[in-house]
């Protein structure tokens, strides 16, 4: 899927990490109530795993608005967050140095609601031609919006695959709801393997393992510098590079 509407940024400096935490605060504390905002008086939702993670942001191109975030937690030692909440079946456990955990995947406002299937157009009872045409127009608009939401998931997948390839990780853990696993499996065509029993963590969540080694070749063009031979853009940019590029040149500089 081409990156027409969104770009992914790796939050590699303090400025961008604060944006990442603030976006999480907006989603998890303000919009969904999953977290208690009183615990984060600075308006930045963080936990003990952030120091062991890399953080990604998604920016909407047309208005430069940050609309989504995700982190990849690296295997420092032998424990990842999922292993503190449920028991992974030993026979299904990959080597600890080959697995990352995807967490804090979130989207703001209307993008999140469409991801959750809460923005379906209502069916009107009046079947007049005028209302039927209006309903068809609304359905087309809604489909375009849903494709935008799918694009956010797609660009985040590209970034996760690219980063995983760079660091030698061939598997991901995901600790998510059944509903979200179905959405991710459908939109991204990932094979999510349940590797343990569900546990209660802000609702019932299931531990899944994804083997991503087979995706490396599929997304190789996203990892070949600024653009590959087919013109495809990089899987992600470094925020520090974007910030430097955006700085005004000094007077007289070449």
N, C-alpha and C positions, 0 to 999 in steps of 0.2 A: 504494500500500500504506500503510495507516495506521501511524503510529508508536506501536504499542501497548506494545512492550516495551523500546524503546531510544530514546535521544536523542543528538543529535550536538552536540558542544561545540567551538567554535573556541578553540584554546589561544593566547590573546592576552596572557598574562602569564607571568612566569618560573615560577610554581608549576605551572601547567598544562602548560607546555612540558617541565618536568622529568618530569611524569607520562607525557607522550608518549614521551620518550626512555627512561624506565624500562620502559614497556610494550614498546617495540621491543627493548630488551635482553632482556626475558623471552622474547620470541618468537624473535628471531634468534640470540641467544647461548645461552640456556639450553635452549629447547625444540627448536629445529631445528639448531643448530650451524652456521648459515650464516656467522656472524661469530665471531671469536675473542674470548671474554670477557676475555682478558688485555689486550686493546687498550682496554678500557673499565673501568678499575679503580673508577670511581665508580658503576658499575651503570647507566650511561646510554649507549645506543647512538646516536652522532651522527656526522655527516660534514660535509664542507665545503659541501654544498648546503643545509644547514638554515638558514643565515642568509639564503638567498634563497627561502625557502618559507614557506607558511602551513600550520599543523598542526591536524589534526582528531582528536578522540577520540570514541569511542562508549561511552556509559554504559548499563548495564542498569538499568532503572527499579526493579525490585522489590528490588534489593539495593545499588544505587548502585555497582556494581563496574564498573571500566573494562575493556572486553572487546575493543576494536579501535582501530586508528589508521590514519591515512593523511595524506600531505602532498601539497600542490600546489606544485610548483616554478615560480616566476615567471620570465619571460624577461628577466632582467637581462643586457643585451647581446644577443648573437646565439647563445649556446651554452646548451644544456640537457644534462643528464647523458646522455641517450640518444644525443646526437650525438658524445659522446666514446667510445662503445662500438661504434657501427656507423654506416654511411653511409646517410643518408636520401636516397632518390631525389629528385633536384632537381625533377622535374616534379610530384611529389606533396607537396612541402614547402609548408606554409601560411606566410603572413607571420609573422615572428617575434613581432610584438606581438599576435598573435591566438591563440597556442598556449601552453598550460600542460603540464607533465608530471606525471602521477599516479605516485607511487612510495611505497615503504614501506607499502603496503597490507598489514595484518596483523591476525590475530585470535588470541586466546589459546586454548590447549588444545583442548577438545572442539569449539569452533566452527571452528577451523582444520581439524581432522581431518575434520569433516563437509564443509567446503568442498572438501577434497581427495578426498572420496569414500572415506575410510578407515573409516567407521563404519557401513557397511551391515550390517543384521541378517543373521546367518547362517541358512541354511536347514537345518532339522533333517531327519534321515532318518526319524524316527518320525512317521508321518502319522496318529497317533491323534487323535480329536476334541479331547482335552484339549490336546495339543501344538499342534494346528492353531489352537485358540482363543488359546493363549499366543502363538504366532507372529504371529497377526493383531493382538493387543494390542501386541506389541513393534513391529510395523510401523507402527501408528498413532502410537505414541510417537515413533518415529524420524522419521516424517513431520513431526510437530509441531516436532521439534528442527531438522530441515532447513529448515523454513519460518522458524524463528528466524534461522538463518544467512543465508538469503536476505534477511530483513528488514534485517540489518546492512548487506549490500551495497546495499540499496535506499536506506536513510537516508543512507549515505555518498554515493551518486549524487546524491540531492537536494541535499546540501550542496555537492558539487562543481559542480553545475549552477547553483545559486544564486550561488556565489562567482564562477563564470565569467561569469555575466550581469552581475554588478556591475562586474567589471573589464574587460569587453569582449572576453573570450577566446571564440572560437568553435570551438576544436579542443583535443583532448588528445592528447598522446603517452603511450603505455604500452609499457614494455619488459618483457615477461612471457613465461612459458612457454606453449606451445601448449595444454596442459591447462587452465591458468587462463583463457586467452582463450576457450576453449569454455564454461567455467562462467560467465564474465562475460557472454558473448554470449547464453547461454541464459537466465540468471536476470534480466538487466537489459535484454535485447532491444536490445543495442547493435550497431551495424554497425562491426566492427573491420576496418580496411583495412591490410594489411601494406604497409609503405612502405620496406622495405629487407631486406637479408639477415640471417639469424639470426647471433648471436654468442654466445660462451661467457662467461657471467657467473653463477657459481654454478649451472651447468647451462645448457642451450641455451635462449636467449631470443630472442623475435622483436619487432621494432619495429612497433607498430601506431599508426594515427592514427584518432581518432574525431571526427566532425563532430557537435557538440552544439548547433548553432544551432537545429535543429528541436525540441530538447527544452525550449527556453525557455518556450514557450507551455504545453507540457504540464505543466510544474512551476511555472507562474506563481503558483498559489495558495500555494505554499510560501515565496514571497518577499514576501508582503503584510502584513508585521508579525506580531504575535503569533499571530493567527488570521485566516484569510480568511473570506469569507461562508459557506463550507461547513464551517467549524469546523476546518479543517486547521491543524496546528501549523507554526511556522517551520521552515525547513530546518536551521537550527543556532542555538545560543545562544552568546554570548560568555562565556567562563569568568569574566572579570573581573566581569561583571554578576551571574552566579550567586554568586560569592564574596561580593560586597557584599550581595546579597539575603539570604545565609545568616548574615551577621554579626548578633549580638544587638544590639538597640537599646540605646542608653545610657539609664540611669534618668532618667525624666522627659521623654524625647524623645516628640514627637508621632508 
